[in-house]
């Protein structure tokens, strides 16, 4: 079985939400198939990780995304119907990479990871090869939600993106053998867009073994929010929590400490640490686990959330219960809900944080890890593997019939 996987970011290192799922899909596929990953890359550091990915036994080709060129191209595309996502994720090197990859090696199945790379799967040299699109979450719905909270100009751009990306998602899903999403909420959203599509839920998992702490739970009042902080919903959530919730927590627990752990913090996020000595902003970290293991609880104060927030699953696997917003809660698998408290106002959020900090450390850990054995990645991705294998069988049958 030969599988070509297209990704919009190199699926290594699995240190951010849009890489974690892709990494585990590729890792599992490599155990049962001949896999070639063709990925967009955005800088030299990302491209340098290709050799690490090759150690999984997969072939890897990369294509650089020219950021400045694509920004200019996106501006010129505004009067057209081209989604800006596709203008920004274009690469002149992509089609030559695909031609080289398929010259003497025709895949049985193409797996496009997210709608951003799906256009490459629908064009030569891949056109006509059976396609599965893993949308993960429905990006057009995300942009529509962003428009609701944006100012006039951004709202216009976001609504335009939602409209044109939805039209592409509809067209792409209808042309695929199957589409997959991360939870039932996303499946219902996609089916409203294209009611007759074959849409399957393939939920996210978590690497319980790697994240499980080896030491007893800490007694310190340490709170962690692990995220990529140049993504607007994460950055906005960090600022909201630090300004409106954290003072309420500190009024009751003056020794409490907050760690904002993750890459690319915006200026507004960095300034939180400058203004409050109880807040730490780490920037990029090589390994998030020590920051989770030294904490008592986690938070996910994100008000614009689609799909599943991996950070909540990872916190639970590290022994931490979380306080989350309703949009985050609604996307979580039921197995992790016991590890969470939900709140949507500063008073509620502070109250839930204080409730968890007041629990004995052993009780917090027990609540967090109650049903995590069911979230192992091979179990969660089983449906994806079945879809790929059945599509490959159909592809082989069609080829033999010709």
ABEGO torsion letter per residue (X at the ends): XBBBBBBABBAOBBABAAAAAAAAAAAAAAAABBBBBBBBBABAAAAAAAAAAAAAGBBBBBBBBBAAAAAAAAAAAAABABBAAAAAABBAAAAAAAAAAAAABBBABBBBBEAAAAAAAABOAABGBBBBBBAGBBAAAAAAAAAAABBAAAAAAAAAAAAAAAAAAAAAAAABABBBBABAAAAAAAAAABAABBBBBBBBBBBAAAABBABBBBABBBBBBBBBAABAAAAAAAAAAAAAAAAAAAAABAABBBBBBEBGBBAAAAAAAAABAABBBAEBBABAAAAAAABABBBBBBABBBEBBAAAAAAAAAGBBBBBBAAAAAABBAAAAAABBBBABAAAAAAAAAAAAABBAAAAAAAAAAAAAAABAAAAAAAAAAAAAAAAAAAAAAAAAX
